[in-house]
Amino acid sequence: DVAKRWSLASNNTWYVVLKLFSGFKSCEYQPDHWHQYGPSSAVSHVKGHSFAVSPGFKLANMKEAKLPRLSESTFRANVQKMVNSGENWQLVTTFNEWGEGTAVEAAYDWGSGTDSGEYG
């Protein structure tokens, strides 16, 4: 059981945050928190555990995006919802994953000429 191994290994000296799965609530050993890794969803809120936002999702080899690139205003609004959630774990999925089309950090070499960071 992964949750048990990580919980025991931490010896209560560091946080254990695991990706949730079907039935995670019934695990005998519960980590400190759970998160959902799902960059194809603009917002993922696991109440009492984590809140994640994604700017868009399109693998480099995909013809169509699973989550079209969000506008800057929509992404900012989602980030504000994340902050307002008060969850201990707040994640941007992902910060710099260029191969998934989810990057939000500046990259002058790949710039699109727009102010909303649409790279591709």
Secondary structure, DSSP 8 states (H G I E B T S, - for coil): -HHHHHHHHHTTSS--EEE--TTGGG-SS--SEEE---TTSSEEEETTTEEEE-S-B--TT-SS-SB----HHHHHHHHHHHHHH--SEEEETTSS-GGGT---S--GGG--SSSS----
